[in-house]
Amino acid sequence: MKLVIAIIQPDKLDEVREALNEADISRITIMRVTGHGQATQEPDLYRGQVMAPNLKSSVRLEIACNDEFVEPAIETISKVARHNGGEVGDGKIFVLPLEQCVRISSGERGGKAI
């Protein structure tokens, strides 16, 4: 089992969600987040105060999935979340091992609980 975490641009959320559904990946968690990646600007000096670089709004997707769905999830997100063939700021995908999954309602564990 793996946890796929993707940070994407908000304007791509609906397209990515629909594409994941078509790839038979329907159990996702979506969060609105702010942050900045590598393409940051230097801190500004405004009225004698150092101002932090602007944070950009993004969307974080979390997908707990069995191993056979990891590559389809990565491929789908990579293809659909890309702007105009790929631009700085399109996002990132992280894949983490998922040690345990427990369905609260039934007590099922492991891959069946996903």
N, CA, C and O of each residue as an XYZ file, in Angstrom:
456
protein
N       0.848     -1.178      0.000
C       0.000      0.000      0.000
C       0.890      1.237      0.000
O       1.968      1.250      0.594
N       0.419      2.265     -0.673
C       1.155      3.517     -0.772
C       0.211      4.692     -0.553
O      -1.003      4.583     -0.731
N       0.807      5.824     -0.161
C       0.082      7.079     -0.080
C       0.670      7.999     -1.136
O       1.841      8.372     -1.064
N      -0.143      8.360     -2.113
C       0.279      9.265     -3.183
C      -0.213     10.656     -2.801
O      -1.408     10.872     -2.601
N       0.722     11.592     -2.703
C       0.393     12.979     -2.376
C       0.782     13.822     -3.579
O       1.918     13.761     -4.049
N      -0.162     14.607     -4.073
C       0.114     15.477     -5.220
C      -0.247     16.912     -4.848
O      -1.301     17.167     -4.266
N       0.626     17.832     -5.186
C       0.367     19.262     -5.035
C       0.190     19.792     -6.451
O       1.115     19.727     -7.261
N      -1.001     20.318     -6.754
C      -1.300     20.787     -8.111
C      -1.880     22.186     -8.058
O      -2.227     22.693     -6.991
N      -1.980     22.801     -9.229
C      -2.593     24.125     -9.340
C      -4.116     23.999     -9.234
O      -4.695     23.040     -9.747
N      -4.768     24.964     -8.571
C      -6.225     24.882     -8.361
C      -7.038     24.775     -9.651
O      -8.081     24.121     -9.667
N      -6.576     25.409    -10.732
C      -7.350     25.381    -11.970
C      -7.355     24.006    -12.639
O      -8.130     23.781    -13.569
N      -6.516     23.095    -12.189
C      -6.459     21.751    -12.761
C      -7.211     20.712    -11.927
O      -7.278     19.546    -12.316
N      -7.779     21.117    -10.785
C      -8.406     20.162     -9.880
C      -9.515     19.361    -10.536
O      -9.504     18.133    -10.459
N     -10.464     20.013    -11.174
C     -11.599     19.292    -11.772
C     -11.137     18.314    -12.848
O     -11.624     17.186    -12.911
N     -10.201     18.741    -13.693
C      -9.691     17.858    -14.748
C      -8.990     16.640    -14.157
O      -9.192     15.517    -14.619
N      -8.166     16.864    -13.135
C      -7.429     15.761    -12.510
C      -8.405     14.801    -11.825
O      -8.272     13.584    -11.953
N      -9.364     15.338    -11.114
C     -10.341     14.498    -10.410
C     -11.123     13.632    -11.388
O     -11.320     12.442    -11.143
N     -11.570     14.222    -12.494
C     -12.306     13.465    -13.514
C     -11.424     12.385    -14.147
O     -11.881     11.264    -14.372
N     -10.170     12.720    -14.433
C      -9.256     11.749    -15.035
C      -8.957     10.602    -14.068
O      -8.853      9.451    -14.494
N      -8.819     10.898    -12.783
C      -8.607      9.844    -11.792
C      -9.818      8.926    -11.712
O      -9.671      7.708    -11.609
N     -11.009      9.502    -11.758
C     -12.229      8.675    -11.757
C     -12.254      7.751    -12.966
O     -12.633      6.586    -12.840
N     -11.861      8.245    -14.128
C     -11.819      7.418    -15.336
C     -10.784      6.302    -15.219
O     -10.933      5.246    -15.833
N      -9.721      6.541    -14.418
C      -8.686      5.525    -14.196
C      -9.061      4.599    -13.041
O      -8.228      3.827    -12.566
N     -10.307      4.677    -12.593
C     -10.839      3.841    -11.518
C     -10.191      4.140    -10.169
O     -10.058      3.261     -9.318
N      -9.789      5.408     -9.991
C      -9.236      5.869     -8.713
C     -10.193      6.931     -8.195
O     -10.160      8.079     -8.640
N     -11.041      6.545     -7.255
C     -12.101      7.451     -6.838
C     -12.019      7.884     -5.379
O     -12.734      8.800     -4.973
N     -11.181      7.258     -4.598
C     -11.097      7.586     -3.175
C      -9.935      8.545     -2.947
O      -8.791      8.122     -2.779
N     -10.237      9.830     -2.941
C      -9.193     10.837     -2.761
C      -9.619     11.837     -1.692
O     -10.807     12.029     -1.435
N      -8.640     12.458     -1.086
C      -8.865     13.543     -0.141
C      -8.263     14.794     -0.757
O      -7.149     14.760     -1.280
N      -8.996     15.895     -0.697
C      -8.568     17.145     -1.323
C      -8.499     18.233     -0.259
O      -9.430     18.406      0.528
N      -7.383     18.966     -0.243
C      -7.200     20.067      0.702
C      -6.682     21.295     -0.038
O      -5.895     21.177     -0.977
N      -7.118     22.440      0.378
C      -6.565     23.696     -0.140
C      -5.367     24.047      0.735
O      -5.470     24.061      1.962
N      -4.231     24.330      0.101
C      -3.009     24.639      0.841
C      -2.347     25.874      0.245
O      -2.679     26.298     -0.862
N      -1.413     26.439      0.988
C      -0.600     27.542      0.471
C       0.866     27.208      0.713
O       1.209     26.490      1.652
N       1.708     27.736     -0.138
C       3.139     27.512      0.001
C       3.864     28.029     -1.212
O       3.279     28.689     -2.070
N       5.127     27.729     -1.277
C       5.897     28.070     -2.470
C       6.988     27.039     -2.641
O       7.481     26.456     -1.676
N       7.346     26.834     -3.866
C       8.375     25.856     -4.194
C       9.676     26.534     -4.518
O      10.044     27.535     -3.903
N      10.366     25.985     -5.483
C      11.675     26.466     -5.863
C      11.638     27.853     -6.493
O      12.562     28.645     -6.309
N      10.594     28.144     -7.222
C      10.491     29.426     -7.923
C       9.971     30.493     -6.969
O       8.817     30.913     -7.060
N      10.830     30.925     -6.057
C      10.418     31.932     -5.083
C      11.095     33.254     -5.406
O      12.073     33.311     -6.152
N      10.560     34.289     -4.837
C      11.155     35.596     -5.008
C      11.878     35.975     -3.714
O      11.588     35.433     -2.648
N      12.800     36.888     -3.822
C      13.547     37.339     -2.650
C      12.626     38.144     -1.733
O      11.702     38.802     -2.212
N      12.869     38.100     -0.414
C      12.058     38.913      0.499
C      12.172     40.399      0.158
O      13.255     40.878     -0.180
N      11.067     41.123      0.244
C      11.037     42.555     -0.047
C      11.208     43.351      1.233
O      10.927     42.868      2.330
N      11.667     44.562      1.074
C      11.730     45.501      2.181
C      10.601     46.496      1.952
O      10.608     47.214      0.952
N       9.627     46.551      2.865
C       8.469     47.433      2.731
C       8.328     48.236      4.012
O       8.067     47.678      5.078
N       8.503     49.550      3.905
C       8.420     50.455      5.050
C       9.316     49.992      6.204
O       8.924     50.022      7.370
N      10.502     49.574      5.848
C      11.474     49.172      6.854
C      11.282     47.770      7.408
O      12.056     47.336      8.260
N      10.266     47.053      6.942
C       9.994     45.695      7.404
C      10.339     44.704      6.294
O      10.062     44.957      5.121
N      10.933     43.599      6.660
C      11.207     42.546      5.684
C       9.931     41.736      5.509
O       9.389     41.193      6.472
N       9.459     41.660      4.269
C       8.225     40.936      3.965
C       8.583     39.591      3.341
O       9.439     39.515      2.460
N       7.927     38.538      3.800
C       8.164     37.200      3.258
C       7.637     37.116      1.834
O       6.710     37.842      1.475
N       8.222     36.234      1.010
C       7.704     36.052     -0.351
C       6.243     35.604     -0.304
O       5.808     34.955      0.648
N       5.510     35.955     -1.330
C       4.093     35.587     -1.397
C       3.925     34.078     -1.475
O       4.670     33.387     -2.170
N       2.938     33.584     -0.751
C       2.587     32.173     -0.817
C       1.525     31.997     -1.889
O       0.637     32.836     -2.042
N       1.622     30.905     -2.625
C       0.661     30.642     -3.689
C      -0.348     29.605     -3.226
O      -0.009     28.685     -2.481
N      -1.584     29.756     -3.667
C      -2.616     28.773     -3.372
C      -2.419     27.553     -4.257
O      -2.162     27.675     -5.454
N      -2.541     26.384     -3.658
C      -2.434     25.124     -4.380
C      -3.476     24.165     -3.827
O      -4.192     24.477     -2.875
N      -3.546     23.006     -4.435
C      -4.448     21.951     -3.987
C      -3.605     20.721     -3.691
O      -2.727     20.351     -4.471
N      -3.881     20.093     -2.557
C      -3.169     18.868     -2.176
C      -4.134     17.699     -2.276
O      -5.201     17.704     -1.662
N      -3.752     16.706     -3.049
C      -4.532     15.482     -3.179
C      -3.817     14.380     -2.422
O      -2.597     14.246     -2.520
N      -4.564     13.596     -1.673
C      -4.002     12.419     -1.012
C      -4.794     11.211     -1.467
O      -6.022     11.186     -1.389
N      -4.071     10.209     -1.944
C      -4.703      8.996     -2.453
C      -4.026      7.803     -1.795
O      -2.863      7.511     -2.072
N      -4.756      7.115     -0.922
C      -4.268      5.867     -0.347
C      -4.669      4.771     -1.324
O      -5.848      4.612     -1.638
N      -3.686      4.015     -1.804
C      -4.024      3.014     -2.817
C      -3.154      1.770     -2.691
O      -2.056      1.798     -2.135
N      -3.682      0.695     -3.223
C      -2.913     -0.540     -3.313
C      -1.855     -0.365     -4.390
O      -1.982      0.492     -5.266
N      -0.810     -1.181     -4.320
C       0.363     -0.996     -5.180
C       0.048     -0.938     -6.671
O       0.700     -0.198     -7.408
N      -0.942     -1.706     -7.125
C      -1.229     -1.727     -8.565
C      -1.849     -0.420     -9.074
O      -1.920     -0.214    -10.285
N      -2.298      0.464     -8.178
C      -2.895      1.731     -8.598
C      -1.921      2.902     -8.509
O      -2.266      4.017     -8.899
N      -0.710      2.669     -8.002
C       0.243      3.764     -7.826
C       0.663      4.358     -9.168
O       0.549      5.568     -9.361
N       1.140      3.546    -10.087
C       1.589      4.069    -11.384
C       0.451      4.708    -12.183
O       0.649      5.783    -12.748
N      -0.740      4.088    -12.253
C      -1.834      4.777    -12.949
C      -2.157      6.143    -12.334
O      -2.469      7.088    -13.059
N      -2.084      6.251    -11.007
C      -2.352      7.536    -10.349
C      -1.291      8.559    -10.726
O      -1.613      9.699    -11.060
N      -0.031      8.155    -10.675
C       1.065      9.068    -11.024
C       0.962      9.520    -12.472
O       1.065     10.713    -12.760
N       0.760      8.581    -13.379
C       0.664      8.909    -14.808
C      -0.509      9.842    -15.092
O      -0.374     10.801    -15.851
N      -1.653      9.561    -14.485
C      -2.840     10.388    -14.703
C      -2.628     11.802    -14.207
O      -2.907     12.763    -14.924
N      -2.137     11.936    -12.988
C      -1.928     13.269    -12.419
C      -0.872     14.022    -13.227
O      -1.061     15.193    -13.553
N       0.240     13.354    -13.551
C       1.318     14.012    -14.302
C       0.836     14.547    -15.641
O       1.178     15.660    -16.039
N       0.047     13.748    -16.321
C      -0.418     14.138    -17.655
C      -1.439     15.271    -17.585
O      -1.352     16.225    -18.358
N      -2.390     15.181    -16.684
C      -3.513     16.120    -16.673
C      -3.175     17.430    -15.951
O      -3.706     18.477    -16.319
N      -2.315     17.398    -14.944
C      -2.017     18.609    -14.170
C      -1.010     19.525    -14.856
O      -0.771     20.637    -14.385
N      -0.425     19.084    -15.943
C       0.601     19.853    -16.642
C      -0.041     20.960    -17.485
O      -1.015     20.719    -18.198
N       0.510     22.169    -17.396
C       0.063     23.303    -18.209
C       0.935     23.420    -19.460
O       2.161     23.428    -19.351
N       0.335     23.510    -20.628
C       1.033     23.807    -21.885
C       2.340     23.041    -22.052
O       3.369     23.634    -22.373
N       2.307     21.760    -21.842
C       3.508     20.953    -22.017
C       4.468     20.988    -20.847
O       5.533     20.375    -20.913
N       4.128     21.679    -19.790
C       4.957     21.718    -18.588
C       5.492     23.099    -18.281
O       6.205     23.687    -19.094
N       5.153     23.622    -17.112
C       5.611     24.935    -16.675
C       6.085     24.836    -15.230
O       5.662     23.948    -14.490
N       6.966     25.753    -14.834
C       7.385     25.830    -13.443
C       6.144     26.106    -12.598
O       5.342     26.979    -12.930
N       5.992     25.373    -11.529
C       4.840     25.579    -10.643
C       3.682     24.645    -10.909
O       2.647     24.762    -10.253
N       3.816     23.710    -11.860
C       2.729     22.762    -12.130
C       2.472     21.842    -10.947
O       1.353     21.352    -10.789
N       3.466     21.595    -10.118
C       3.256     20.806     -8.919
C       4.257     19.695     -8.742
O       5.243     19.592     -9.471
N       3.978     18.855     -7.747
C       4.847     17.732     -7.409
C       3.983     16.548     -6.989
O       2.835     16.707     -6.577
N       4.570     15.348     -7.106
C       3.919     14.128     -6.641
C       4.897     13.403     -5.725
O       6.066     13.223     -6.065
N       4.408     12.993     -4.569
C       5.207     12.243     -3.605
C       4.533     10.890     -3.387
O       3.306     10.809     -3.332
N       5.327      9.836     -3.263
C       4.798      8.503     -2.978
C       5.458      8.006     -1.702
O       6.682      7.914     -1.613
N       4.624      7.688     -0.714
C       5.108      7.237      0.587
C       4.583      5.846      0.892
O       3.478      5.497      0.479
N       5.365      5.046      1.613
C       4.835      3.748      2.033
C       3.707      3.954      3.051
O       3.761      4.860      3.882
N       2.714      3.117      2.969
C       1.575      3.192      3.882
C       1.556      1.896      4.683
O       1.240      0.831      4.152
N       1.890      1.992      5.938
C       2.041      0.801      6.765
C       0.726      0.117      7.101
O       0.648     -1.111      7.129
N      -0.287      0.898      7.351
C      -1.536      0.315      7.830
C      -2.714      1.169      7.373
O      -2.608      2.390      7.258
N      -3.809      0.520      7.123
C      -5.063      1.214      6.841
C      -6.153      0.453      7.583
O      -6.244     -0.770      7.475
N      -6.973      1.168      8.327
C      -8.047      0.545      9.097
C      -9.345      1.260      8.781
O      -9.438      2.478      8.935
N     -10.346      0.516      8.340
C     -11.669      1.085      8.121
C     -12.387      1.111      9.468
O     -12.617      0.063     10.071
N     -12.732      2.282      9.930
C     -13.313      2.442     11.262
C     -14.645      1.718     11.386
O     -14.911      1.080     12.405
N     -15.477      1.809     10.367
C     -16.831      1.240     10.474
C     -16.849     -0.272     10.607
O     -17.695     -0.816     11.317
N     -15.926     -0.968      9.934
C     -15.978     -2.443      9.943
C     -14.776     -3.098     10.629
O     -14.806     -4.285     10.953
N     -13.724     -2.313     10.846
C     -12.520     -2.878     11.445
C     -11.607     -3.564     10.441
O     -10.571     -4.109     10.820
N     -11.985     -3.545      9.141
C     -11.126     -4.143      8.115
C      -9.768     -3.465      8.126
O      -9.647     -2.281      8.439
N      -8.742     -4.243      7.775
C      -7.377     -3.717      7.763
C      -6.696     -4.029      6.448
O      -7.085     -4.947      5.726
N      -5.657     -3.236      6.147
C      -4.838     -3.478      4.964
C      -5.503     -3.014      3.682
O      -6.311     -2.086      3.682
N      -5.145     -3.683      2.581
C      -5.642     -3.307      1.258
C      -7.140     -3.363      1.114
O      -7.713     -2.600      0.336
N      -7.793     -4.253      1.849
C      -9.256     -4.333      1.779
C      -9.925     -3.097      2.365
O     -11.030     -2.734      1.961
N      -9.265     -2.459      3.305
C      -9.837     -1.265      3.937
C      -9.789     -0.044      3.026
O     -10.550      0.906      3.204
N      -8.892     -0.080      2.054
C      -8.804      1.051      1.119
C      -9.955      0.941      0.160
O     -10.101      1.781     -0.728
